[in-house]
């Protein structure tokens, strides 16, 4: 909390200086804010506008300001409280969305966010709660233009980047270079109570963890647009990322009997290092026609990455018998992912049209896992897993309108082939299935400022490799997480009804939704023969989820913009665990702009909830930003504070058949960042060109 008070004092001092400068102005001028909600038949579009997090922040910071979307402290994105969401960059999957890659997309490069809770057949069926599509704006200035960014922060949050663009009549060259060093300081406390058949305590475990996470990142992006003629464009680009993660973790384990006397005392130190290299090569072709709206696009993308995860643990037993033990693990992973896609838009007349498309994705991942105990290889844990995934899809959708009524009918077919093998034949799987995914979207425009919408889609959520990989690491052998190679996909039927009402300075966007899910993902917690807890994802059963959401925007004056959203949902889960509970999320954003000064703050709350064996407590946090533009708006200086009250702490409990666990985790405390941005031959509204 002291850190939070220090950051708040720092911001108040900066704001006071700005207010004194503002009072010196003979005339205060104000600037209207562009940040609005746009509703289309199958999506909501949130224009980033002048959010201050767009200066020095990243994509996760922007997403935390988008209604319906939340990002946890460890980078997990959820939509309406559901983490099964598909994230796209400019409408396509990208290497940037993997391994916390969203943190590497500068916020200032984002033009808008599309939130698609009931996607049409044009989009992949993947994602239980829907799709988040991040749109990056291309630079359109003729000639040479560039931008330079320099940032420093506490804890360590230093970065430098340069973006350059050179556009002529027949071609457009673009590049982006960025380097970032970041440090995150976290800690956690855990208490586990072991119970007998009568729920009487038989023993306790008290665990404390202090963590320092360090990340060094270098990104390179190069490419060119070639304008064959005014109706044909070819784009070739290459993206490279080199990231080195180093973690230093101190563990303390105190085992006590039912009389609360210490029976065993351990300490452990972990050094974790993970160098990672990722590459993406993309070729894109766009053809337009004389007929308005007719277009053909074709895209081929090849991603390949590798990482080398190394855990080195020194464990010291203090009581009852002093001893030292060393543990080491190494997981060498590599992935190759080929994606090809083509879409055709065929207008039939001014009010009707047909969309057609195909897509394929072929992915291969290898995980070579080795474990050593006191420098002796543990054969029972050493293994090589090879995972393959092939997904082929085809879709068509028809859209039309009649007077005030619009409708869109779609059907998507996808064929899946997934499986895994390993050197010990323990995790062998092979699954093939073909599924149909119908969609329906209806809109009725009551009048210019009032519309009603109704939609349905069938979705699928395939497990990620993180959920499938059985090699979970050995850093904390008393709290083990492993994947489940036999995990099956979830299937979702989603229904939604909403409306959008617009007034001069106020928008009101309520909606009701219902989802029915089969083969639900959930975490199972069991105790192994050593008495340690093992977490493993399983297919739980079914879930009925229904909720209500309200998005509001209000502009009381030209210089003040307010947005808010509230989402309440109730769910009933049946299967291995029967759970009936409700939860909610809410956020409030305020942005004020006076001449060249801007102030923005945000408040976020996630309500308590139960799911399976897990009970999570309410969590809230606040962010604050202050910015000053100068040199005729070519440059800006922004001071940002995240989690300024140090209140972003995950608290929750796990209930097992013969134990209970209560834990508090802080992934990162308060952070302050000062960012300087200078743009050469660019307007302040122009965005940097970054990889799709």
matplotlib code that plots the C-alpha trace (Angstrom):
import matplotlib.pyplot as plt

x = [0.0, 2.9, 4.0, 0.4, 0.4, 3.8, 2.5, -0.7, 1.3, 3.6, 0.6, -1.1, 2.0, 2.2, -1.4, -1.1, 1.7, -0.5, -3.4, -1.2, 0.0, -3.6, -4.6, -2.0, -3.9, -5.9, -8.4, -9.1, -9.7, -11.2, -11.0, -13.8, -13.0, -13.4, -14.2, -17.5, -19.4, -20.4, -22.8, -22.9, -25.0, -22.4, -20.1, -19.5, -16.6, -14.9, -12.8, -9.6, -9.8, -7.5, -7.1, -4.0, -3.0, -2.3, 0.8, 3.3, 0.8, 0.3, -2.6, -3.5, -3.9, -6.2, -8.3, -8.7, -10.5, -12.8, -16.3, -17.0, -13.3, -11.0, -7.3, -6.0, -2.8, -1.0, -2.3, -5.3, -8.0, -11.7, -14.9, -18.0, -16.2, -15.4, -11.7, -12.5, -12.1, -10.4, -8.0, -7.2, -5.0, -6.6, -9.0, -6.4, -4.5, -1.1, 2.1, 1.6, -1.4, 0.7, 2.9, 1.7, 2.5, -0.2, 2.1, 4.4, 1.8, 2.2, -1.2, -0.6, -0.7, -4.3, -7.1, -10.0, -11.2, -14.0, -15.8, -17.8, -19.8, -21.8, -19.5, -20.9, -19.9, -17.1, -15.1, -13.5, -15.9, -13.2, -13.9, -16.7, -17.3, -16.6, -13.8, -11.8, -10.3, -7.6, -7.4, -4.1, -4.2, -1.9, 0.0, -1.4, 1.0, 2.9, 6.7, 8.8, 7.3, 8.4, 7.8, 10.1, 9.1, 11.2, 9.9, 11.1, 9.4, 9.3, 9.7, 12.0, 9.9, 12.2, 11.7, 12.8, 11.1, 11.2, 8.6, 9.4, 7.3, 8.1, 5.2, 5.2, 2.8, 3.7, 4.9, 4.9, 7.9, 7.3, 9.4, 9.3, 12.1, 11.4, 13.4, 11.8, 13.1, 10.5, 10.5, 7.5, 7.6, 5.1, 4.4, 1.9, 0.7, -0.9, -2.5, -3.6, -5.5, -5.6, -8.8, -9.9, -13.3, -15.0, -13.4, -11.2, -7.7, -4.9, -2.1, -1.3, 1.0, 2.0, 3.7, 5.2, 6.6, 8.5, 9.0, 10.9, 10.2, 12.4, 11.8, 14.0, 12.3, 13.4, 10.9, 11.6, 9.0, 9.7, 7.5, 6.2, 2.9, 3.2, 0.3, 0.1, -2.6, -5.5, -7.4, -4.6, -2.3, 0.3, 1.8, 4.8, 6.0, 8.3, 8.1, 10.8, 10.7, 13.4, 12.4, 14.4, 12.5, 14.4, 12.6, 14.0, 11.7, 12.1, 9.9, 9.2, 7.3, 6.2, 4.5, 2.6, 0.7, -2.8, -1.4, 0.2, 3.8, 6.3, 7.2, 9.0, 10.6, 11.8, 13.2, 13.8, 15.3, 14.4, 16.1, 14.0, 15.3, 13.4, 14.9, 12.3, 12.4, 9.3, 9.0, 6.1, 6.1, 3.0, 1.9, -1.4, -3.3, -6.3, -8.3, -11.2, -13.6, -15.5, -18.6, -18.9, -18.2, -16.9, -13.6, -11.3, -8.6, -6.0, -3.6, -0.9, 1.0, 3.8, 4.6, 7.5, 8.9, 11.0, 11.7, 13.9, 12.4, 15.0, 14.1, 16.9, 15.8, 17.9, 15.8, 17.0, 15.4, 15.9, 13.8, 13.8, 16.9, 19.0, 19.8, 20.2, 18.5, 18.8, 16.2, 16.4, 14.0, 14.3, 11.5, 12.6, 9.5, 9.0, 6.0, 5.3, 2.0, 0.8, -2.4, -4.0, -7.3, -9.3, -12.5, -14.9, -17.5, -20.1, -22.7, -26.0, -27.6, -27.5, -29.2, -28.0, -24.8, -23.1, -19.8, -17.8, -14.5, -12.1, -9.4, -6.9, -4.5, -1.8, 0.1, 2.9, 4.3, 7.1, 7.9, 11.1, 10.9, 13.8, 14.0, 17.1, 17.0, 20.4, 21.9, 20.4, 17.9, 14.3, 13.2, 9.6, 9.2, 11.5, 9.5, 9.0, 5.5, 4.5, 1.2, -0.4, -3.5, -5.2, -8.3, -10.0, -13.1, -15.5, -18.3, -21.0, -23.4, -26.1, -27.1, -29.9, -32.3, -35.9, -36.9, -35.9, -35.1, -31.6, -30.7, -27.7, -27.7, -24.5, -23.2, -19.6, -18.3, -15.0, -13.1, -10.6, -7.8, -5.9, -3.6, -0.5, 2.2, 5.1, 8.1, 6.6, 3.1, 1.4, -0.3, -1.3, -4.4, -6.0, -9.3, -11.1, -14.5, -16.5, -19.0, -21.4, -21.7, -24.8, -25.2, -28.1, -28.1, -31.2, -31.4, -34.4, -33.8, -36.7, -35.5, -32.2, -31.0, -32.6, -31.9, -32.8, -30.6, -31.1, -28.4, -27.5, -24.3, -22.9, -19.3, -16.4, -13.5, -10.6, -8.1, -4.8, -1.5, -1.0, -4.1, -2.9, 0.8, 1.3, 4.7, 3.9, 7.2, 8.7, 9.3, 6.7, 6.2, 3.6, 1.3, 1.6, -0.1, -0.2, -2.1, -4.5, -3.7, -7.1, -9.1, -12.0, -13.3, -16.3, -19.4, -21.5, -24.9, -25.0, -28.1, -28.1, -30.6, -29.6, -30.3, -28.4, -29.9, -28.1, -28.7, -26.7, -24.2, -25.3, -25.3, -27.1, -26.3, -28.1, -28.1, -29.3, -27.4, -27.6, -25.1, -25.4, -22.0, -21.2, -17.8, -17.1, -13.4, -12.7, -9.8, -9.7, -7.6, -6.6, -3.9, -1.2, 0.3, 2.8, -0.1, 0.6, -2.1, -2.2, -4.2, -5.4, -8.0, -10.9, -14.2, -16.6, -20.0, -22.5, -23.1, -26.1, -25.0, -27.2, -26.5, -27.3, -24.8, -25.1, -22.6, -22.8, -21.0, -21.6, -20.1, -21.3, -19.0, -16.7, -13.7, -15.0, -15.8, -17.1, -17.7, -18.9, -20.1, -21.7, -22.0, -23.9, -24.2, -25.4, -24.3, -25.3, -22.7, -23.5, -21.1, -18.2, -19.1, -22.5, -22.2, -24.9, -23.5, -23.6, -20.9, -20.4, -17.8, -17.8, -15.5, -15.6, -13.4, -13.1, -11.1, -10.7, -8.8, -8.1, -6.0, -2.8, -3.3, -5.2, -6.1, -7.6, -8.5, -10.1, -11.7, -12.2, -14.0, -14.5, -17.0, -16.6, -17.5, -17.5, -16.6, -15.9, -13.7, -12.5, -14.0, -12.6, -13.0, -13.8, -10.9, -10.6, -7.8, -7.4, -5.2, -4.3, -2.7, -1.7, -0.4, 1.0, 1.3, 3.8, 5.8, 2.6, 1.3, 4.3, 5.4, 3.8, 4.9, 2.7, 2.9, 0.9, 0.3, -1.2, -2.7, -1.9, -3.5, -1.7, -5.2, -4.9, -4.6, -6.2, -7.7, -9.5, -9.9, -10.0, -12.1, -11.0, -12.4, -9.9, -8.3, -8.9, -6.6, -6.7, -4.3, -3.5, -1.4, -0.1, 1.3, 2.5, 2.3, 2.0, 3.8, 4.6, 5.8, 6.9, 6.7, 8.0, 6.6, 7.8, 6.3, 8.1, 5.9, 2.9, -0.3, -1.0, -3.9, -1.6, -0.8, 2.4, 2.3, 2.7, 2.4, -1.0]
y = [0.0, 2.4, 2.0, 2.9, 6.0, 7.1, 6.7, 8.6, 11.4, 11.5, 11.8, 14.5, 16.6, 16.2, 17.1, 20.1, 21.5, 21.0, 22.8, 25.8, 26.0, 25.8, 28.7, 30.8, 30.4, 33.5, 31.3, 27.7, 25.7, 22.3, 19.4, 17.0, 13.3, 10.6, 7.4, 5.9, 2.6, 1.6, -1.3, -3.5, -6.6, -9.0, -6.9, -3.9, -1.6, 0.5, 3.3, 3.8, 7.6, 9.5, 7.1, 8.0, 4.4, 4.6, 6.5, 4.2, 1.4, -1.9, -3.9, -5.4, -1.9, -0.9, -4.1, -3.3, -0.1, -1.8, -2.6, -6.3, -7.2, -7.9, -8.8, -10.5, -9.5, -12.4, -11.5, -13.8, -12.1, -12.7, -11.6, -11.2, -13.1, -16.0, -16.6, -18.8, -16.0, -16.0, -13.0, -11.9, -9.2, -7.5, -10.5, -13.2, -15.3, -14.1, -15.0, -11.8, -13.3, -16.2, -16.4, -13.0, -11.4, -8.8, -7.0, -6.4, -4.4, -0.7, 0.8, 3.8, 1.6, 0.4, 2.0, 0.2, -3.0, -5.2, -7.2, -10.0, -11.9, -13.9, -14.1, -14.7, -17.7, -15.6, -16.0, -19.1, -21.0, -21.1, -19.2, -19.9, -16.3, -14.9, -13.0, -9.9, -8.5, -5.9, -3.5, -1.8, 1.3, 1.6, 4.8, 6.6, 9.6, 10.1, 10.2, 9.5, 9.5, 8.1, 8.0, 7.6, 6.3, 6.3, 5.1, 4.5, 3.2, 1.8, -1.1, -1.5, -0.7, 0.7, 0.7, 2.4, 2.0, 3.6, 3.1, 4.2, 4.4, 5.4, 5.6, 6.3, 5.8, 2.1, 0.9, 1.4, 0.3, 0.0, -1.1, -1.2, -1.8, -2.0, -3.1, -3.5, -4.4, -5.1, -6.3, -7.5, -8.0, -10.4, -12.5, -15.0, -16.7, -20.1, -22.0, -25.6, -27.5, -31.3, -32.9, -36.2, -37.9, -35.7, -32.6, -32.1, -30.6, -33.2, -30.8, -27.6, -26.2, -22.5, -21.4, -18.0, -17.0, -13.9, -13.6, -11.3, -11.7, -10.1, -9.9, -8.6, -8.3, -7.3, -7.0, -6.4, -5.9, -5.3, -5.3, -3.7, -3.0, -3.2, -1.5, -3.5, -1.2, 0.6, -2.6, -5.1, -4.9, -7.4, -7.2, -9.2, -8.9, -10.5, -10.3, -11.5, -11.5, -12.5, -12.7, -13.8, -14.4, -14.8, -15.5, -15.5, -17.1, -17.8, -20.4, -21.1, -24.2, -24.7, -28.0, -28.2, -30.9, -30.6, -28.9, -26.2, -27.4, -27.4, -30.9, -30.0, -26.8, -26.2, -23.3, -23.3, -21.0, -21.2, -19.7, -19.9, -18.9, -19.1, -17.7, -17.6, -16.8, -16.3, -15.7, -14.8, -14.5, -13.3, -12.8, -11.0, -10.2, -7.9, -7.4, -5.0, -4.4, -1.7, -3.0, -1.4, -3.9, -6.7, -8.0, -11.0, -11.5, -14.3, -14.7, -17.2, -17.1, -19.2, -18.9, -20.8, -20.4, -22.2, -21.8, -23.4, -23.5, -24.2, -24.6, -24.9, -25.4, -25.7, -27.1, -27.0, -28.9, -27.1, -29.4, -32.2, -33.3, -30.6, -31.5, -30.0, -31.2, -30.0, -30.3, -29.4, -29.5, -28.5, -28.3, -27.6, -26.6, -25.7, -24.9, -24.7, -23.2, -22.7, -20.7, -20.1, -18.2, -16.7, -14.7, -13.4, -10.7, -10.7, -7.9, -9.0, -5.6, -2.5, -4.2, -7.9, -9.7, -13.1, -14.0, -17.1, -18.3, -21.1, -21.5, -24.1, -24.3, -27.0, -26.9, -29.0, -28.7, -30.7, -30.7, -32.4, -32.6, -33.8, -33.8, -34.4, -35.1, -34.4, -34.6, -38.0, -38.1, -39.1, -41.5, -41.5, -37.8, -37.5, -37.8, -36.2, -35.2, -34.5, -32.7, -32.1, -30.2, -29.7, -27.5, -26.9, -24.7, -23.4, -20.9, -19.0, -16.3, -14.2, -10.8, -8.5, -5.8, -4.8, -1.4, -1.1, -4.9, -6.4, -10.1, -12.3, -16.1, -18.1, -21.6, -22.8, -26.3, -27.3, -30.5, -31.2, -33.7, -33.5, -35.9, -36.5, -39.2, -39.6, -41.8, -43.9, -44.3, -42.8, -39.8, -41.2, -39.6, -39.3, -37.5, -36.5, -34.8, -32.6, -30.1, -27.5, -24.1, -22.1, -18.4, -15.9, -12.1, -9.9, -6.1, -3.8, -0.1, 1.4, 4.9, 6.7, 6.6, 3.2, -0.3, -3.8, -6.9, -10.6, -13.2, -16.9, -18.8, -22.3, -22.2, -24.5, -24.1, -26.4, -26.8, -24.9, -26.7, -25.3, -27.2, -30.4, -30.5, -33.0, -31.5, -28.7, -28.1, -29.1, -25.7, -26.2, -29.9, -29.3, -27.5, -29.2, -28.3, -30.7, -30.7, -33.3, -34.6, -36.3, -33.1, -32.7, -29.5, -27.6, -26.9, -23.8, -22.6, -18.8, -16.5, -12.8, -9.9, -6.2, -2.6, 0.6, 3.9, 7.2, 10.7, 13.8, 13.1, 9.7, 6.1, 3.3, -0.3, -3.0, -6.7, -10.1, -13.3, -17.1, -19.8, -23.6, -25.4, -29.1, -30.8, -27.7, -27.1, -26.9, -27.6, -30.6, -30.6, -34.0, -35.1, -37.5, -40.3, -37.8, -35.6, -32.8, -31.1, -31.8, -29.4, -30.9, -29.6, -31.9, -31.9, -31.2, -31.6, -28.9, -25.3, -23.0, -19.3, -16.3, -12.7, -9.0, -6.3, -2.6, -0.3, 3.4, 6.5, 10.0, 13.3, 16.0, 18.6, 18.7, 18.2, 15.3, 11.8, 9.0, 5.4, 2.5, -1.0, -3.5, -7.3, -9.7, -13.4, -16.5, -20.1, -23.6, -26.3, -30.0, -33.0, -33.9, -30.8, -29.2, -25.5, -22.8, -19.3, -15.7, -13.0, -9.6, -7.3, -3.5, -0.7, 3.1, 5.3, 9.1, 11.3, 15.0, 17.2, 20.9, 22.4, 20.3, 18.6, 15.3, 13.3, 9.8, 7.4, 4.0, 1.8, -2.0, -4.5, -8.2, -9.8, -13.0, -16.3, -20.1, -22.6, -26.2, -26.5, -22.9, -19.9, -16.5, -13.3, -9.8, -7.9, -4.2, -1.9, 1.7, 3.3, 6.9, 8.8, 12.4, 13.6, 16.8, 17.6, 20.1, 21.2, 21.7, 18.2, 16.5, 15.3, 14.1, 13.2, 10.8, 9.6, 6.4, 4.6, 1.1, -0.5, 2.7, 1.5, -1.9, -3.5, -6.0, -9.1, -12.5, -14.1, -17.4, -20.9, -24.5, -27.2, -30.8, -34.1, -34.0, -30.6, -26.9, -24.3, -20.5, -18.3, -14.7, -13.9, -10.6, -10.9, -7.3, -4.3, -0.7, 0.5, 4.0, 4.7, 7.9, 7.9, 10.3, 10.1, 12.2, 11.9, 13.2, 14.1, 12.5, 13.7, 12.8, 10.6, 8.5, 5.1, 3.0, 0.0, -3.2, -6.9, -8.5]
z = [0.0, 0.6, -3.0, -4.0, -1.9, -3.3, -6.9, -6.1, -4.5, -7.6, -9.9, -7.8, -7.9, -11.7, -12.0, -9.8, -11.9, -15.0, -13.4, -12.5, -16.1, -17.3, -15.1, -16.9, -20.2, -21.0, -22.9, -22.4, -25.6, -25.6, -28.0, -28.7, -27.9, -30.5, -28.6, -29.5, -29.8, -33.3, -33.6, -36.7, -37.5, -36.0, -33.9, -31.6, -32.6, -29.9, -31.4, -29.3, -29.8, -27.5, -24.6, -22.8, -22.4, -26.2, -25.2, -23.6, -23.0, -24.9, -26.3, -22.9, -21.4, -24.3, -23.8, -20.1, -21.2, -23.6, -22.3, -21.8, -21.8, -18.9, -18.7, -15.6, -13.9, -15.6, -19.0, -19.4, -21.5, -20.8, -22.5, -20.3, -17.5, -19.8, -20.7, -23.7, -26.2, -29.6, -30.3, -33.8, -35.3, -38.3, -38.7, -38.6, -36.0, -35.3, -33.5, -31.6, -29.7, -28.3, -25.1, -23.8, -27.1, -26.7, -24.3, -27.3, -29.4, -28.6, -27.7, -29.9, -33.0, -32.4, -34.3, -32.9, -31.2, -32.6, -29.9, -31.5, -29.0, -31.6, -34.7, -38.1, -40.3, -41.9, -38.7, -37.2, -35.0, -32.3, -29.0, -26.5, -25.5, -29.0, -30.8, -30.1, -33.3, -32.8, -35.9, -36.5, -38.7, -41.7, -42.3, -45.4, -45.6, -48.8, -48.7, -45.6, -42.0, -38.7, -35.0, -32.0, -28.6, -25.4, -22.0, -18.5, -15.4, -11.9, -11.4, -14.5, -17.5, -20.1, -23.9, -27.1, -30.5, -34.0, -36.7, -40.3, -43.4, -47.0, -49.5, -53.2, -56.0, -56.7, -53.3, -49.6, -47.4, -43.6, -40.7, -36.9, -34.3, -30.6, -27.5, -24.0, -20.6, -17.9, -14.3, -12.3, -8.6, -7.1, -4.0, -2.7, 0.5, 0.7, 3.6, 3.2, 5.8, 5.7, 7.0, 8.3, 7.5, 10.0, 8.6, 11.6, 10.8, 10.8, 9.5, 7.8, 5.1, 5.2, 2.0, 1.1, -2.4, -3.5, -7.2, -9.6, -13.3, -15.9, -19.6, -22.4, -25.8, -29.2, -32.1, -35.8, -38.5, -42.2, -45.2, -48.4, -50.2, -54.0, -55.9, -59.1, -60.2, -58.6, -58.1, -57.2, -54.1, -52.9, -49.4, -48.2, -44.5, -42.0, -38.2, -35.7, -32.0, -29.5, -25.9, -22.9, -19.6, -16.3, -13.0, -9.5, -7.0, -3.2, -1.6, 2.1, 3.2, 6.8, 7.6, 10.9, 12.8, 14.2, 17.3, 15.0, 15.8, 12.9, 11.8, 8.6, 7.2, 3.7, 1.7, -2.1, -4.6, -8.3, -11.3, -14.4, -17.9, -21.2, -24.4, -27.2, -30.9, -33.0, -36.7, -39.0, -42.8, -44.6, -48.1, -48.8, -52.0, -52.4, -55.6, -56.0, -58.9, -60.6, -59.0, -55.5, -52.7, -54.8, -53.5, -53.4, -50.7, -50.4, -47.6, -46.7, -43.4, -41.9, -38.2, -36.6, -33.1, -30.5, -26.8, -24.2, -20.7, -18.0, -14.3, -11.7, -8.1, -4.9, -2.1, 1.5, 4.3, 7.6, 9.8, 10.9, 9.0, 7.3, 3.7, 0.2, -2.9, -6.5, -9.2, -12.8, -15.8, -19.4, -21.9, -25.5, -27.5, -31.2, -33.3, -37.1, -38.2, -41.8, -42.4, -45.8, -46.4, -49.2, -49.1, -51.8, -51.3, -54.0, -54.0, -55.6, -55.6, -53.4, -50.5, -50.8, -50.9, -50.7, -48.9, -49.6, -48.1, -47.3, -44.7, -43.6, -40.7, -40.2, -36.9, -35.4, -31.9, -30.3, -26.6, -25.4, -21.6, -19.3, -15.5, -13.2, -9.5, -7.8, -11.3, -12.0, -14.9, -13.8, -16.5, -15.3, -16.1, -19.2, -22.4, -25.9, -26.9, -30.5, -31.2, -34.6, -35.5, -38.9, -39.3, -42.6, -43.0, -45.6, -45.2, -47.0, -45.8, -47.3, -46.1, -47.2, -46.0, -46.4, -45.3, -41.6, -41.3, -41.9, -41.8, -42.3, -42.6, -42.5, -42.4, -41.7, -41.9, -40.2, -40.3, -37.5, -37.1, -33.8, -32.0, -30.0, -29.7, -27.3, -26.9, -24.1, -25.7, -22.6, -24.2, -27.6, -29.1, -32.5, -33.1, -36.2, -36.5, -38.9, -37.5, -38.9, -37.3, -38.3, -37.6, -37.7, -37.2, -37.3, -36.9, -36.9, -37.1, -35.2, -36.0, -36.6, -33.0, -32.0, -33.2, -32.0, -32.6, -32.2, -33.0, -32.7, -33.4, -32.7, -31.5, -30.5, -28.1, -28.8, -25.9, -26.2, -26.1, -22.6, -21.5, -23.4, -22.5, -19.6, -18.7, -16.2, -14.5, -11.1, -9.5, -6.8, -6.3, -3.6, -6.0, -9.4, -12.7, -15.6, -18.9, -20.3, -23.8, -23.9, -23.3, -25.8, -27.3, -25.8, -27.9, -27.4, -28.5, -28.0, -28.2, -27.7, -27.9, -27.6, -28.5, -29.1, -28.2, -29.1, -28.0, -28.6, -25.8, -24.5, -25.7, -24.0, -25.1, -23.0, -24.0, -22.8, -23.6, -23.0, -23.6, -23.4, -23.2, -23.4, -22.5, -20.3, -19.4, -15.7, -13.4, -11.1, -7.9, -6.4, -3.9, -5.1, -2.9, -1.5, -0.3, -2.8, -4.8, -8.6, -10.9, -14.2, -16.8, -17.4, -19.4, -16.5, -18.1, -19.1, -18.3, -18.7, -18.6, -18.9, -18.2, -18.8, -19.9, -20.1, -21.9, -21.4, -22.8, -21.8, -23.0, -20.5, -22.2, -25.2, -23.0, -20.8, -21.9, -19.6, -20.4, -18.2, -18.4, -16.1, -16.8, -14.6, -15.3, -13.6, -14.4, -13.6, -14.0, -13.9, -14.2, -11.9, -9.8, -9.5, -9.1, -9.3, -8.8, -10.1, -10.6, -12.2, -13.6, -14.0, -15.1, -15.2, -17.4, -17.4, -19.7, -19.5, -22.1, -21.7, -24.5, -24.5, -21.2, -20.7, -17.6, -17.6, -14.9, -14.8, -12.1, -12.5, -10.4, -10.8, -8.5, -6.4, -8.1, -7.6, -10.3, -9.8, -6.7, -6.9, -5.1, -6.1, -4.1, -5.4, -6.9, -7.9, -9.1, -10.4, -13.1, -13.7, -16.7, -17.3, -20.7, -22.2, -25.9, -27.2, -30.3, -32.3, -31.3, -32.8, -29.4, -26.1, -22.6, -20.7, -17.1, -16.4, -13.2, -13.0, -9.9, -8.0, -4.7, -4.9, -4.6, -7.5, -5.4, -6.3, -3.3, -3.4, -2.0, -3.3, -1.6, -2.0, -0.6, 2.4, 2.3, 1.8, 0.4, 0.8, -1.3, -2.0, -5.1, -6.3, -9.8, -10.0, -7.6, -8.6, -11.7, -13.0, -16.6, -18.3, -22.1, -24.7, -28.3, -31.2, -34.7, -37.9, -40.8, -39.2, -37.8, -34.2, -35.4, -37.7, -36.4, -36.7, -39.1, -37.2, -38.1, -38.8]

ax = plt.figure().add_subplot(projection="3d")
ax.plot(x, y, z, "-o")
ax.set_aspect("equal")
plt.show()
